[in-house]
């Protein structure tokens, strides 16, 4: 099924699973599905590998370094940016 559009591969995949004796049940379910607002085509979610930074492990160090940074105006580093760092979560940098 390599190279076949994901929605066109459904029947091929079901046939392969059935031939392998592993098909438990086949049903059609009606449900809402996300569509692109520009092209009105279905949005296909694809699992891809991601890289994460463990920000929560180094949060205290980042906040300490932020205090050493000279911000212009100072309110940026002391206010909004500091608040963002204080609530920082692990970060998926590959997105």
C-alpha angles and dihedrals in degrees: 000000000000109000094016117122109259095242093047090051093064096089093043092050093047090051092050093048091047092049089052089055092242102110109116099175139344119207139157114230124195111218141142113276128194116253131191109257091216104046100019089229125136116269111233116205113213125193108231132173114267135199117221133193114214093228093163090063093055100032095111091051092049092050091049091051091047089058089055092051119098106230124193107234096022092218090073095063094037097043128024098011093045090050090051091051093046090057096037116140131195107297129225098214094179094067 
